Amino acid sequence: MAVIHRTTLTPSKLELLTTWLPVQPWYEGEGRPELAKAGGFRLDDPQGEVGIEFMVVTDVSGEGPVSYQVPFSYRGAPLEGADHALIGTTEHGVLGRRWIYDGTHDPVLVAQLHALFQGEAEAQDQNVSDTPDPSVIRSFTGAAVPGPIRLTAVADAPHATDIVVDAATVDDAGDGGRGGRLTMRVTRVLRPGEADVADALGHVTAGWRLPDGAEVRGVFAVITDTPR
C-alpha cells in the first residue's frame, strides 16, 4: 500500500496546476485560476514505485466555481518519452525530487485505472495510508478483460480525456488471447449528478466538495468498446 507522508511539496501541487491548467484544451476559465483542493482518491502501484492520485480541484476565479479532475502520477525519475505530459517537478520533504505527470499519459496509472474498472484494484483514501475509500464506486458489465494492457493513444475531448488501450479479451470458451480495444474516458470538467452512461461498459463515480461545503458526486470515468 502507498504511504502518505505528512510533509511538504515545493512547489505545491496547486501551485503547479495554477500554471498548467490554463493551457489545457478543456479548461473553462480565463486567465489565472484560483484553486482549492476539493476531493479525490488514490490507487496503488503494485510495484510500489509510482504514486497515483485522482485529484479534484475547484477554480473560483470566474463567475461560478468549476471543478476539474487531474490524475497525477508521481515518479522518482523522468518517464521516458513523456515530456509533453510533465506537469512539473517538486521537492518532496521525504522522497526528494519528484516528477509529476498528467497520469492519463502514464502507463502505470492507466493500467491501475483499468484494474479499478475490472474490480482488480481498490480505491484508496486520498489522505490516509493503507485505507480503502468505499465511497468510490466502480462498475463493469462487459466480459472480463485480463491484463496486461498496452496504452496506444491519448486524446483530449472538450470536457474529458480519452485513453485508448489494447487488451486481451476472453473468448466464449473462457480462454484469453483475442485482442480487444477499449477507451477509458476520464472526466476533466466534473458536474454533480449521474451522467448518461447507458452505452458504457462501466463507470467510476466518486465525490467532492463544493466551495459552500456541499458534498456532491459525479462520474469520474467511463469505459467503452473502441472499434478498430
Stockholm file with secondary structure:
# STOCKHOLM 1.0

chainA/1-228         MAVIHRTTLTPSKLELLTTWLPVQPWYEGEGRPELAKAGGFRLDDPQGEVGIEFMVVTDVSGEGPVSYQVPFSYRGAPLEGADHALIGTTEHGVLGRRWIYDGTHDPVLVAQLHALFQGEAEAQDQNVSDTPDPSVIRSFTGAAVPGPIRLTAVADAPHATDIVVDAATVDDAGDGGRGGRLTMRVTRVLRPGEADVADALGHVTAGWRLPDGAEVRGVFAVITDTPR
#=GR chainA/1-228 SS CCCCCCCCEESCHHHHHHHHGGGSTTCCCCSSCCEEEEEEEEECCTTSCSEEEEEEEEECSSSSCEEEEEEEEEESSCCTTCGGGEEEEEEETTTEEEEEEEGGGCHHHHHHHHHHHHTSSCCBCSSSTTCBCTTCEEEECSCCCCSCEEEEEEEECSSEEEEEEEEEEECTTSCEEEEEEEEEEEESEECSBCCCCTTCSEEEEEEEECTTSCEEEEEEEEEEECCC
#=GC SS_cons         CCCCCCCCEESCHHHHHHHHGGGSTTCCCCSSCCEEEEEEEEECCTTSCSEEEEEEEEECSSSSCEEEEEEEEEESSCCTTCGGGEEEEEEETTTEEEEEEEGGGCHHHHHHHHHHHHTSSCCBCSSSTTCBCTTCEEEECSCCCCSCEEEEEEEECSSEEEEEEEEEEECTTSCEEEEEEEEEEEESEECSBCCCCTTCSEEEEEEEECTTSCEEEEEEEEEEECCC
//
